Amino acid sequence: MYMIFRYSQLSFLFLGLLLTSYSAYSQVVVKGKVVDVNNSPLAGNALLLQASDSVLVTGVLFLEGDFVLESTTNESLLLKLTSLDFADTIIQLPQQNQTDLGDIVVQQGLALDEVVVEASKPLYEAGRDGSMIVNVQETMLANSTSVTELLGKAPTVSVNEDAVSVFGKGEAILYLDGVQITSERFNSIPVNQIAKVEVITNPSARYDANGQAVINIILAKNGQEGLQGTIQQTTTVAQNFNDPISWNAPNYQAITLNYRKDKLSVTADYGVNLGRVWSQLESTRELNTSGGIVFSDIGLYENVDQTYDSNYRLGIGYDINDRSELSIQYDGGYEVYDLDVLNQNEMTFNGQSLGLEARNGGSSGIISNNLSGNYSLTLDDKGSSLFIGGQWGQYDNDLLDLLEEEITFSDGRITRATRRNDGGNVLNLLIGQVDYTKVFDGSGRLEIGAKYSSIDNQGGVELSYRPAGTDSFIVNDAYSNQYQYTENIPAFYAQYSGAFANGISYGVGVRAEYSQVRGENLLLDSVVIDSTYLNIFPNARLSGSLESGVSWSLSLSSRINRPRFVDLDPFLWYQDSLTSIRGNPRLRPTNTYSFEGTLGYKGYEFKVGYAIAQYPFRTVIIQGSTSPNSVVMTQDNLDRLNSYYATLTAPIEKGIWSSYNSAGIRLDQLLDQENETTQLRPQLYAFTYNSFLVAKVAKFELNGEYFGATDDGIYYRDPVFVLSAGASRSIGERINLNFLANDLLRTYRPGGTYRVGVADVTYNWLFNTYSYRLTVSYTFGGLKEVKYRNRDVGASETGRI
């Protein structure tokens, strides 16, 4: 707590020293309303351009005529209004802080001869304050069958073991239209509805403090009244590395409907994934046990049949008046997987050999239900607003393992066993959130809000075995358990932003989260987790631009990583006779304090950063209690993690060629008294995306990403490279074809080594990423002024399921 308080003092002292050299000033604000000759509002884009060279400063989409633009530059500016409904209009703006143009009358309708426009929005753009915008529509990313797959192709973003990380920052939390959401909720939305992805490396206080960065998915906004729908069919073939002549992979089908009539809008979608997914792990493990050295050569082969993996959504929105709207949404998922997992383990111990083969022919099922409601109110013409939201959710997860195990001893003896490991949990959550934004004259903006989350997670595991020659199973009480976890987190935040005389903008904020966590063993009627803690998260930011066109920003932030419920569960989860998984109820959250600086010029961007994390948690291996060669995998806190990074991005636009390139270097240093650290090795990073727009033929795309070898003193990771190519073409205005060839060189093979606890481990993963995919989508109907938008306020904790 002292460290948090001390960091808060340093953050605001640093900001105060920087701000004392500037006098208060309002940034440039331009607003108006675009109407036709009949005074009816129109839809289009409002752009601020530098008068000297027409370089874009900022822009906004407006649907009902009204627009507000803000800029920190004090140069002479032009306002450009553009739309398919009226001719381009350019207005020279006076050099003043506040400009209200009132009603801007334009001539509706364009009298044009046949015009063919060949243009493409860049896939990647620099956002505000060092963030990055990834445009999805009409790119190879739209060919993804899930948001998780989509994020894996975004620069500086990696997806490993269901965790999304940002290069140089660490694990990120996921948002949908500005409100946090689980990965399950993301995957319930067809990718063809996603307009762009915003990668925020320095989130403000309004974002939940969990995670080191924020990835915000922004949905496309439709602007036509009536009925519109999209049907999508995605077919993928991927090579099974265990059988080179076998090609199979999940196929994805989806349908999306949008309808609007007057004040009522409805949106609905349904998607299903069917097929097989493969993975293979080759690993060696050397255990330094009390009885001697145990060496294991392990092969784990997974062949999962997605028997039925569906998700669905229905949302209804209603415009109460021109300033307020109400919406309600239900979404859910139903997933069934049939498992075919083979675990082979060849061991040597004190001159004796032992062979273990375990096959899991079980199944798993997940049912999720969510109901959320929102109310939003615009309070004034400056953009002040009030948002009230709530969510109820339930997740039911069942895992039914059926284990056939065979052990071969060095003397030729063979023992066989059949076991069932049945487990599951039901998680209920209730969330409430209120956000208030006050926009002052000029650039002042105050955001305050509160959120309360209540979570109840009940579950258990039952291990049973079948004696030889019998058909009945007997429960093993030593490996069985029932538990209940509850967590309540009230949170409050305040964020203020403004600008100074010479175009420098600033932001200061603070977030407070009070966590109450309790875990009970229902079988023993005992409390195993009882933790209460208060965290204060300050943040500060400065940004501006120079006359040369160089932009800059400095930021300080503090974040937290809370362990997942499964990582806190102190009871064993049986995997085979010699391997179990157990949570650690003493696991502490990780607090991270970071600094980042950014320089930008005409799309080029250079970024440097440093972060210190207290008590980072990592996977460790300890000796089991059943035999000298048994192991238990668990999570434990290490002492500290220091991270240093620098990245450089460079966009290129040359005729039909558009390219986005990024390179970086990162050094992580893990420090721990109980685990020996070795020599460090920085990681090199490179990313390139290239698109070629060939008129009347297609758009061709090439995407490559490289993560170099790295060593943080305890964990070494092998280099990884992946190359993908795509092509897309529209047939008329309704049909879109997309082709994707993924992992062309078959080089995506994550691996590495680590020495922690009692084990030296090497590992190498294989996935069926070498694949070809064809996506066909058909759009019918049309919409006008779709305003429906539902926000999920509740996934900051469900992401830890």
N, C-alpha and C positions, 0 to 999 in steps of 0.2 A: 504494500500500500504506500510505503514511503517512496518507493521508486516511481510509482505512478504520479504521486503528488509532486515529486521533484521534477519529473519530466514535464508536467503541466507548467511549473514555474518557468522552466527553461524555454518551453515553446512560446509562451506569451512574452517573455523577456526578449527573445530573438525577434519576434514580430514587432514589438514596440520599438526596438532600436532601429529597425528598417523603416518604420512608418514615421518616425519623428522628423525625417528629412523632407517630408511632403506635406503640403497643405491640402485640406479637404476640398474635393471637387466632384462634380457629377459627370458621369460618362454620357456619351451621346445617346439620346433616345429619340427614335423616329416612329411615329404612329400615324395611322390613317385608315380609311375604309374605301375599298374599291367597289364602285357601283356602275350600272349601265345607265342609259339615258332615261330609263323608267324608274330609277332609284332602287333597283333590285340588286342585292349583294351578289358578287361573283366569286369564283374560286380561282386560285392561281398561286404564283410564287412572288414574294417580295425579296429583292436582293439589294444589299448595300455594296457599292463598288467604289474603289479609290478613283477619284477623278483624273489623277495623273496617268494611270496605266490600265484602268478598268479591272484591276485585280479584285477578286471577290473577297469581301471582308466578312460578311455573314449573310444568312438568308433564312427565310421561314416560309412554310406552306400555310396558306389561309383558305378556309372553306366557305366562310360566310362574309367575306369582304374585309373584316377587321384584321389588322396586323400590327405588331409591335416589334421593332428591331432595336437592339442595343449594341453599342460598340465602344471600345476603349480608345480608339484612334482619334486624334484631333486633326487629321488631314481633311482636305476638301473631299466631299462624298457625293456620289450619284445614287439615286434610287431607281432601280429597274423593276418594273412590273411585267410579268410574263405569264401567258396562259394560252391554251388552245382556243379559249373562248373570246379572246380579244387580242388586238395587235400589241406588240411590245411597246411599253411606255417608259420613257426615261425622264427623270426630273432632277435638276440640279438643286441640291440642298444647301440652305444657308449654313454658315459655320457657327452654329450655336448648339448649346447642350440639349435643349428641348425643342422638338419640331413636331407640331400637330398639323397634319395636312388636311384634316377633316375628310369630307367626301371627295374622292377622286373619280371623276366621271370618265369612262373609257367607252369606245365604240365596240359593242359586242359583235362577234362574228368575224370570220376571216374569209375574204374573197381571194382564193388562191388557185392558181393552176396546179396541175399535179406536181407535187414535191415529194421527193424521196429523201428522208433524213436518216443518215447512218451515224449513230452516236451511241456511246456507251458510258454509263456512269463508272468512275473508277471503283475498283473493288475495295480499296483501302484509302482512308482519308484521315488526316490529323484532326482530332477534336480539341475541345477546350481544355486547358490546364494539363496538357500532356496525355490526355486520353486518346484512344484510337477508335475510329468508326470503320466497321467492316460491312460493306453493302452486300446483301445476299441475293436479292432478286436478279434474275437474268445473268447469273454467274454459275460456275461449277459448284459452288456451295449449295445452291438450290437443288442440286442433285442428291443431297444427303438424305438418308432415311430417318435420321434422328438429329436432335440438336447436339447431342454428345459427339456424334460423328462430324457434324458441322464445325464445332469448336476445335476439333483436332486439326483442322486445316487452316485455322486462323493464325496469323503471325504472333509469335511470342507466347502462344497458348498451347498447353499440352494437357492431355487427358490420360491419367494412369490410375488403374485400380479404382475407377469411379470417382476420382478426385480431379478437379480442374485446377490447373496451376498457371500462373503468369510468370514468364521469365524474369528473374531478378526480384520478384515479390513473394511468390509462394502460392499457397492454396487460395482460390477465389470462391466467393459466394455468387449464386446465380439469381438474377432478377428478371422480371418480366414487366415491361413498361413502367419501370421505376419502383417495383415492389418485389421483395424477395419471394422465391418460389423454389420448389424441389425439382430435381432432375426428372422425376416422374411427371410432374406437371408440364415441364418443358416438352417432353416427348409426346404429350397428348396433343400438341399443336403441330399440324403439318408444316413442314419447313417452307412450303410455298406461301405461307401466310407471313413469314418473317421478312421484314423490310431490311433491317440492319442489326448489327451487334455492336454495342459500345463496351470497350475494354477500359475500365477506370482504375488507374493504378493508385490514385490518392483520393479515396471516397471522402465526402464530407460527413458531418455528424448525422445527417438525416438517414444514412444507410446503417443497417445493423453492423455492430462492431465485429462480429464473427468473420474470420477470414482476412487475408492480407490484401485482397483486391476485389473489385466488383465487375461482373460481366452482366450487362443489361441487354436483354433481347427486346427489340422494339418491333411491334407488329405493324404490318402495312395498314394504312387507313384508306378505305374506299370512299369514293365521292359521287356515287350515282344512286338514284332512288329506283326501287323495284326489286327484282330477284336476280341474284347472281350466284353461280356455283362453279366449282372446279372439281373435276374427276382426275385422279392421278394413279398411274400404274407404274411401279418401279420393279424391274426384274434384274437380279444380280446373280452372277455366277462367280464363285470363288474356289480356288484350288484347295483341296484337302491335302496337306503336306504328308499325311500318313498314307495316302493312296493317290499317287500322282495322276491317275486316270479318272479320279472322281472329282466332279465339279458340282457344287451345290451351295446355296446361301439363302438367307431370308429374302422373300419377295414382299413388297410393301404396296398396299392399296389404300387410298384415302379418298374421301369425298368431303367437300366443304360447301356450305350454303350460307348466303347472306341475304337478308331481306329487310327492306325498310319501307314504311308507309307512314307519312306524316311524322308524328312524334315517336312512333314505335319502331324499334329495330330488333332483329333477331339474328343470331349467328349460331351455327351448329356445324360440327364436324365429327367424322368417325374415321379411324385408321386401324389397320391390322397388319402385323408382321408375321409371316409364316416361313419356316425353314430351319436350317441347321447352322450352328456356330461352332467353330473348332478353336482349340488352343492347346499348346503343348509346352510344358516346363521341363527342362533338363537342369538338374541341380546336383551339386556335391556338398556334403556337410561333414565337417570334422569337429567332433565334440570332445572337449577336454573335461572328462568327468572324474568323479572321485575314484572310480574303478579302473581308469585308464582311458586311452584314446579310442573313440568310436568313429569309424569312417563309413559314410553312407553315399551311395550313388543312386539318385532318385530320378524317376521319370513319371510325370503326371500328364495324362492325356484326357482331355475333356471333349466330348461330342454331345452338345446340348441341342435337343430338338425343341424349337419354339412351336409347341403344339398350337397355342393360341395366345397371341400377344396383341391385345387391342386397347384402344383408348378412345374416349368419346367426350363430347362437350356440348352444352346447350346454354346459351346466354341470351338474356332479354334486357334491353335498355329502353328507358322512357325519358324523353325530354319534358320535364315539368314546365319549364319556360326557357327563355333564351339564355338564362344564367345558371340554371341548375338541372341536374340529371340524376336519375336513379337507375341502378342496374343490379341484376342478380344472375348468378351463374352456377350451374352444376357441372362438374366434370369428374370423370372416374376412369378406372382401368381394370381390366381383367386379364391376368397373365397365367399361363400354365406351361411349365417346362418339364420335359422328360429328360432325366440325366443318364449319361453313359460315361462314367469317369473311371479310369484305370490308374491306379497308383502302384508303381513298382519300386521297391527299395532293396538294394543289395548292400549288406553291411558286413564289416569285419570288426571284430572286437576280441583283443587278447589272443590273436591267432586263430579265432574261430569265425566262420562265415555264417551268414543268416540271410535268407531270401524271403521277402514279404511281398505278397501281391494282393491288393484289395480292389474290388470293383464295386462301384456304387451305381445301382440301377434304380435309384429312387426318383422322386419328382418333387416339384415345388409349385406353389400357387400364390399369387398376390392379388388381393382385391382392394381397391382404393376408392373412396368416395369423398368428395369435397363440395361444400356449399358455401358460397361467398356472396356478400352483398355490399354495395358501395353507394354512397351519396356524395356528390360533389357540388359545390356552389361557388360561382364567381362573384366576388364581393364588390368589385369596382372596375372601372375601365383601365386601371393601371395593371391589372393582373392579379390582385390579391384574391386569395381563394381559401376555401375550407373543404377538407376531405374527411369523411368518416367511413370506416370500413370494418367489416367483421368476417370471420371465417370459422366454420366447423369442418373438421376433417377426421376421417378414420382410415387406418391402414391395417389390413389383416394379412399376415404373412405366414404361410405354412411350408415347412420343409420336412419331407418324408424321405429319409435316407434308408436304403436297403443295401447293407454291406456284406459282400461275400469275400471272406479273407482266407488266404492260404499262406502258411509259414513253412519254409523248407530249411531244416537244420543241416549243419555240416556233416553229420553222421548219416544223412539220408532220411531222417524222420520227417514226416509231414503232418501238420495239424491244420484242421480247417474249422472255421467258425462262421456262423451267420448271425448278423446283428441288425437291429433296427435302431436308428437314431432319429426320433421324431421331435421336432421342435417348432416353435412359432411364437408370434407375438401379435398383440392387438394394441395399436397406438391410437389414442384419442387426443385431439387438440382443440383448443378454443382460443381464438385470437381476436383482439380488439385494437383498433388503431385510429388516432386522430391526428391530422396534420393541418396546420394553419400557416399561411404565407401572407405577409404584409409587404406590399411594394410601395415604397415612398417616392415622393417627387425626386427625380434624378435617378441615381443608380442604386439607392439603398434598398436592401431586400432582407427581411427578417423571416426566418423559418423556425417554427417551434412545433413540437409534437410529442405524443406519448403513445406507448404501445404496451400491451399486457398479453403475455402468452402463458397458457396453462396446459401442461402436457401430462398425460397418464399413459404409461407403457407397461402392459402386463404380458407376461410370457412364461415360457418354460421349455425344458428339454427333458425327454425321457429316453434313456438308453436301455434296450432290452436285448437279450441273447436267446438263441434257440439251441438247446442241448442236442447233441448228435442223436439221430434216430427218433426225434420227436417233431411234432408240427407246431407246438406252442412256444411262445416267447415268455421269458422270465425277466422282470424289470430289475435292473442293476441300480440300486438306490444311491450308490456312491457317485454315479455319473448323472443322476437325475436331479432336477431342481425346478422350482417355481418361484418367480420373482415379480416384483412390482417397483417401477421407478416413477417418481413424480418430479416435475420441474416447473417452477413458476419464475418468470422473469418480467418484472415491470421495468420499463425503460423510458427515459425522457431525453430530449435533445433540444438544442438551440443553435442556430447558425445565422450569422449576419455577414452580408457581403456588400461591398460598395466600391467606390473608385476615388482616385485623387486627381490633382490638377493636371498632371502631365500624362494622363492616360493609364496610370497604374491602378489596377484593381486589387482588391484584397478580400479575404474571407477568414473569419475566425468562428470556431464552433466548439461545442462540447457535448458529449453524450454520456449518460450515466445508466448503467445496467446493474440491477440487483438480482443475483441468482440464488435461488433456493432449491437444492437438489437433495432428494431423499430416496434411498433404495432399500428394499426389504426382501429378505428370504422368507417366502411364505411357508415353506415346509418347516423351517426351524423357528419361525416367528421371531426373527432377529433383524436388527437394522445393520446393514453392511455399508451404506453410504449416507452420510449426513453432513452436508456442506452448505454453507451460506457465505457469500462474498459480494462485495460491492466493488465495481470497477468504474473509473472515470477515464474517458477517452477524449482528450483535447486534440484539436487540429488547427492548423494555420496555413494560409496560402497568400502569396504575392505573385502577380503576373502583370506583364506590360509589353509594350512594343517600342522600338526605336525608329527614328526617321529613316534609317537604312532599310527598314522592313524586317529587321530581326525581332522576333518575339521571344520572351523568356518567362519562366515561372519558377518559383521556389515553394516547397511545401514541407510541412511537418505533420505527421499523423501517428496515431497509436491505435492498435487493433488487438484482437484476442482470437485464439483458436480453442474452442471448447471440444473436449473429446466426445466421440459418439457414444451412445448408450451401450452398444455392444463392447466398446473398449473399456467400459467401467464394470461390466458384469464379472464378478469374481469367481464364477463357476466354470468348470471344464466343459468344453464342447469337443466330444470325441470325434477324431478323424480316422484313426486306425489304432492298432494295439500299441504303437510306439509314438504316436503324434497326437497332441491335443492342443486346443486353443483356449486361452483363458483371459478374461479381462482383468484390469487392475483398478480396484476402487480407490486407490491412493493417487491415481493419475491426476495431475494438476493441469489447469488450462495454461496455454502458452500466451504470454503477453509480448507484443512486438512493438517497437518504436522505430520509426523510419524517417529518413530525409531524402528528398529527391529534387533535382534541379534539371531544367529543360531549356534548350535553345532551339529556336525554329527559324527557318528562312525559306520562303517559297516552297513549302511542302517538305523540305528537308528538316530533320529533327535529330538533335543529339541529346541524350539523356544520361545522367549519372545518378546513382543512389546508394544509400547505405542503410542497413537495418540491423537491429540487434533483437534477438528473440530470447526470452528467458524461459527455461524449462521446456524446450521443444520435445515432443514425444515421437518415438520411433519404435519400430518392431524389433524386439530382442528375443533370443532363444535361451531358455533356462533348462536345467536338467529336471526331468520328471521324477515322480516318486514311485512309479510302478516297477521300474527296472533301471540299471545303469545306462542303458542305451535308449531310454525314452526321453522325449523332449516335450516342452510346453512352449508354444509361441504366445507372446503377450506384448503389450505396449508398456513403455516406461519413459519417464522423463530424463532427458540428459540435462547438463548444466546450462549450456548457452550455445547459440548459433549466431555468428557474425556473417553478414552477407554484403558483398560489394558487387556492383554491376554497372555497366555502361553499354548503351545501344545507339546505333546510328541508322536512320531510315532515309531512303532516297527514292522518290517517285520519278518515273520517266514517262513522258508523253511525246511520241514521235509518229504523227500520222495515224496509221492503223494500229500501231504498236503502243500498248499501255503496260507499264511495268511498275511493280512496287517491290523494293528490296530492303532488307533489314539485316544488320550484323551486330553482334554483341559479344561481350565477354562477362563472365560471372565467376566470382570466387566465394565459396561457402566454407566456413570454418566452424566445425563442431568441436566443442570443448566439454569434456566430462572426466571427472576424477576416477570413476570406476572402470572406464573403458579407455584403452591406450589409443592415442591419436598418432597418425603417421603423417608423411609428407603430403602437403596440399597440392592440388592440381586444378587450375582454373578451367572453366568450360567455355569453349567457343561456340557461337551460335550463328547460323545464317539462314535466311529465308528469301525466296524469290517467287514472285508471281508475275506471269506474263500473259497478256491477252492480245490476240490479233483479230481485228474485225474486218473480215473480207466481205465487201458489199455483195448482197444477193447470193451469198454462199453460206456462210456460217461464222460464228465466233469460235476461235480456237484458244484454248487456255492450257498453260503449263505451270504447275505448282511444285516447288521443291523446298524441303526443310531439313536442316541438319543440326543435331545436338551433339557436340563433341564430348569426348571422354572427360570425366570430372571426378575429383576425389575431395571430399570435405574433411578428411582425416580419419573417418571411420567407414564411410560408405563410398565405394568406387563404382562408377557406372560407365558402361561401354558406350562408344559413339553410336548414334542412331541416325539414319538418313532415310527419307521417303520421298518418292517422286510420283506425281500423278498428272494425268493429262485429260482434257475434256473438250467436247465440242457441243455447240447448241445451235438450234435453228428454229425459227418460227415459221409455221405454215399458215398464212393468213393472219387473222387477229385472234384466232381461237385455239390453235393447236401449237404446243411447244414440244420440241424433241431435245433431250439432253443425253449425252453419252459421256461416261466417265471410266477411265482406266486407272485403277488405284494401285499404288506400290509397284510401279512398272519394273523396277530392278530387283524386287523381292529382298529389300534391304532393311525392312522394319523388323528388327530383332533385338528388343530391349534385353539387357543383361548387365551383370556386374558381380562384385564381391563385397563382403563386409565381414568385419570381426567385431562382435558385440556379445556380451554375456559369456556363455561357455562355448560359443560356436564360431568356426570359420566357415563361411558359406559362399559358394559361387552359384550363379543362376543364369539361365538364358531362356527367354520366352519366344515362342512362335505363335503367330495368329494368322488366320486366313484373310489377311489384308490384301493379298494379291487377287484382284477381282476386276470384273468388267460389269458395268451397270448401264442399263437403258431406262430412261424415265420419259413417259409420255403423259402429258396433261392436256385436258380439254376444258376450256372455260365457256360457260354459257350465260346468257342473260346480262343484266346491267344494274348498277346501283347508283343512287344519288344521295350524297350527304349522310353517309353512315357515321353515326356518332357513338355507337355502342362501344364501350370500353370497360372491361372489368379488371379490377386489381386484386391480386391475391396477397393478403397481408400476413400470411401465416407460415412461411416455410423456413424461417431462420433456424428452427429447431428440427423440423421434419427432414431437412437435408442431412441430419445426423443419424437417421434411422439405420 
